[in-house]
Amino acid sequence: MKEFKRGFVDGIPIGLGYLSVSITFGIMAVTSGLPIWQAVLISMTNVTSAGQFAGIQVMLGAGTLIEMALTQLVINSRYALMSLSLTQKVDESFTTPMRLIFGMFHTDEIYAVAVGQKEKFGTKYFFGLTVAPYIGWSLGTLLGGLLGAFLPPMLSGALSVALYGMFIAIVVPQMKKSGKITVIVLFAVTLKFAMTYVPGLNRISEGFAIIICSVTASLVGAALFPMREEMDSKNESGVEA
């Protein structure tokens, strides 16, 4: 019980953050035409902010199941690497069935808190850590859905703009820190602009457009700024470049 409580307390800040972000998702989902119960069900069974926002775009564009699957694979593949890293921090109570269950609740923020623990932790701590974020994400979606359903269209539409503000708040600070990230982001934006307005390219569905932009920008970034060069720089100077 002590470990569960410690995990729950550690997860409260994450839950509060998810509450605000998922309100935006709820508004977006309902104003896009989904009933409130479907929006909440999506959040309760996915718990992935970027994946859900992208998934809504695929659904609105009448994308295929293959497009949806590939979109989620591209966006959420980072969790596979995070999970491998997290295996070094868990104890023997994390059996295979438990790992499969808790894998659903593995998010960037939960990973950051969990991997930052000084000692190995068990299922009780991790379960406690996931409670507040899960409730916050689901409850926020419900509140956003209610706002989207009952507020005037003009006001709910204005609130949905907060989604773009959230992405800007995530991306811009990283761009300011690194010119390399700035180049990659600008390339992805330019490519998406072309796929939206250039004749021929604009026939590509939204789902495949997201996949193409994400994968192409990643490949260009890897080609232009390979990690090997950074490692060589560290080895030569003895300090981090």
C-alpha positions in Angstrom: 0.0 0.0 0.0 2.9 2.3 0.8 4.4 1.9 -2.7 1.0 2.4 -4.4 0.5 5.6 -2.4 4.0 6.9 -3.4 3.3 6.1 -7.0 -0.1 7.8 -6.9 1.4 11.0 -5.4 4.1 11.0 -8.1 1.4 10.7 -10.8 -0.9 13.6 -9.6 1.0 16.3 -11.5 0.8 14.2 -14.6 -2.9 13.7 -14.2 -3.5 17.4 -13.8 -1.6 18.1 -17.0 -3.5 15.4 -18.9 -6.8 16.9 -17.6 -6.1 20.2 -19.4 -4.8 18.6 -22.7 -7.6 16.0 -23.0 -10.2 18.7 -22.6 -8.9 20.0 -26.0 -9.2 16.5 -27.4 -12.7 16.1 -26.2 -13.7 19.4 -27.8 -12.0 18.5 -31.0 -13.6 15.0 -31.2 -17.2 16.2 -30.5 -17.0 19.3 -32.7 -15.7 16.9 -35.5 -18.9 14.9 -35.2 -18.2 12.1 -32.7 -20.6 11.5 -29.9 -19.3 12.1 -26.4 -19.3 8.4 -25.4 -17.1 7.6 -28.4 -14.6 10.4 -27.6 -14.4 9.1 -24.0 -14.1 5.5 -25.1 -11.2 6.4 -27.4 -9.3 8.1 -24.5 -10.0 5.2 -22.1 -8.7 2.6 -24.5 -5.8 4.4 -26.0 -4.2 6.9 -23.6 -1.9 8.4 -26.3 -2.3 12.1 -27.0 -0.5 12.5 -30.3 -1.9 9.1 -31.5 -5.5 10.1 -30.7 -5.2 13.5 -32.3 -3.8 12.0 -35.4 -6.3 9.2 -35.3 -9.2 11.7 -35.3 -7.7 13.3 -38.5 -7.6 9.9 -40.2 -11.2 9.2 -39.2 -12.4 12.6 -40.5 -10.6 11.9 -43.7 -12.4 8.6 -44.1 -9.0 6.8 -43.9 -8.6 3.0 -44.1 -7.8 0.7 -41.3 -4.3 0.3 -42.8 -3.8 4.0 -42.7 -4.9 4.1 -39.1 -2.6 1.3 -38.1 0.4 2.7 -39.9 -0.2 6.2 -38.4 -0.3 4.8 -34.9 2.7 2.6 -35.5 4.8 5.6 -36.7 3.6 7.9 -33.9 3.8 5.5 -31.1 6.9 3.4 -32.0 8.9 5.4 -29.5 7.2 3.6 -26.7 8.9 0.3 -27.7 12.3 1.9 -27.0 11.1 3.5 -23.8 9.8 0.1 -22.7 13.1 -1.6 -23.3 14.8 1.1 -21.2 12.2 0.7 -18.5 12.9 -3.0 -18.1 16.1 -2.1 -16.4 14.2 -0.4 -13.6 11.4 -2.9 -12.8 11.7 -5.8 -10.3 10.6 -9.4 -10.6 6.9 -8.6 -9.8 6.6 -7.4 -13.5 5.7 -10.7 -15.0 4.9 -10.9 -18.7 1.1 -10.6 -18.1 1.7 -7.5 -15.9 3.9 -5.9 -18.6 1.3 -6.4 -21.2 -1.3 -4.8 -19.0 0.8 -1.8 -17.9 2.0 -1.3 -21.4 -1.3 0.4 -22.2 -0.5 3.1 -19.7 3.0 3.8 -20.8 3.2 7.4 -21.8 6.1 9.9 -22.1 5.5 11.5 -18.8 4.9 8.3 -16.9 8.1 6.9 -18.4 10.0 10.0 -17.3 8.9 9.7 -13.7 9.4 5.9 -13.6 12.8 5.8 -15.2 13.9 8.6 -12.9 13.5 6.4 -9.8 16.7 5.8 -7.9 15.9 2.1 -7.1 13.9 -0.6 -8.9 10.2 -0.5 -8.4 7.4 -3.0 -8.6 3.9 -3.3 -10.0 2.3 -1.6 -6.9 4.3 1.6 -7.5 3.7 1.7 -11.3 0.0 1.0 -10.8 -0.3 3.9 -8.4 1.7 6.1 -10.9 -0.8 5.4 -13.7 -4.1 6.1 -11.7 -4.2 9.9 -11.7 -3.0 10.2 -15.3 -5.6 7.8 -16.6 -8.4 9.4 -14.6 -7.2 12.9 -15.7 -7.0 11.9 -19.4 -10.5 10.2 -19.4 -12.2 12.9 -17.3 -10.7 15.7 -19.3 -12.0 14.1 -22.5 -15.5 13.9 -20.9 -15.4 17.6 -19.8 -14.2 18.6 -23.3 -16.9 16.6 -24.9 -19.6 18.3 -22.8 -18.1 21.7 -23.6 -18.0 20.9 -27.3 -21.6 19.6 -27.3 -23.3 22.4 -25.4 -21.2 25.5 -26.0 -22.0 27.7 -29.1 -20.2 26.5 -32.2 -18.2 29.7 -32.4 -16.9 29.4 -28.8 -16.2 25.7 -29.0 -14.4 26.2 -32.2 -12.2 28.9 -30.6 -11.4 26.6 -27.7 -10.3 23.8 -30.1 -7.5 26.1 -31.4 -5.8 25.3 -28.1 -4.7 22.1 -29.7 -2.4 23.9 -32.0 -1.2 26.0 -29.2 -0.3 22.9 -27.3 1.8 21.5 -30.2 3.5 24.9 -30.6 4.3 24.9 -26.9 5.9 21.5 -27.3 7.8 22.0 -30.5 9.0 25.7 -30.4 11.2 25.4 -27.2 13.0 22.4 -28.8 13.5 24.4 -32.0 15.0 27.3 -30.0 17.5 24.9 -28.4 18.6 23.1 -31.5 19.0 24.4 -35.1 18.9 20.7 -36.3 15.4 20.3 -34.9 14.4 23.6 -36.5 15.6 22.3 -39.9 13.7 19.0 -39.5 10.5 20.7 -38.3 10.5 23.2 -41.2 11.1 20.4 -43.7 8.1 18.5 -42.3 5.9 21.6 -42.4 7.0 22.4 -46.0 6.2 18.8 -47.0 2.8 18.8 -45.4 2.0 22.2 -47.0 2.9 20.7 -50.4 0.8 17.6 -49.8 -2.1 19.9 -48.9 -2.0 22.4 -51.8 0.1 21.0 -54.7 -2.1 19.4 -57.4 -1.7 15.7 -57.4 -0.1 15.5 -54.0 -3.2 16.9 -52.4 -5.0 13.7 -53.4 -3.1 11.7 -50.8 -5.4 10.9 -47.9 -4.7 12.6 -44.5 -3.6 9.4 -42.9 -0.9 8.6 -45.5 0.1 12.3 -45.5 0.9 12.1 -41.8 2.8 8.9 -42.3 4.8 10.2 -45.2 5.7 13.5 -43.5 6.7 11.8 -40.3 8.8 9.1 -41.8 10.4 11.4 -44.5 11.3 14.1 -42.0 12.9 11.5 -39.7 14.9 10.0 -42.5 16.1 13.4 -43.6 17.1 14.3 -40.1 19.0 11.0 -39.7 20.8 11.6 -43.0 21.7 15.2 -42.3 22.5 14.9 -38.6 23.7 11.4 -37.9 24.3 10.5 -34.3 27.8 9.2 -35.2 29.1 12.7 -35.7 27.9 13.8 -32.3 29.5 10.8 -30.7 32.8 11.4 -32.5 32.7 15.0 -31.4 32.3 13.9 -27.8 35.1 11.4 -28.0 37.5 14.0 -29.5 36.8 16.7 -27.0 36.1 14.5 -24.0 32.9 16.5 -23.2 29.4 16.7 -24.7 29.2 18.7 -27.8 
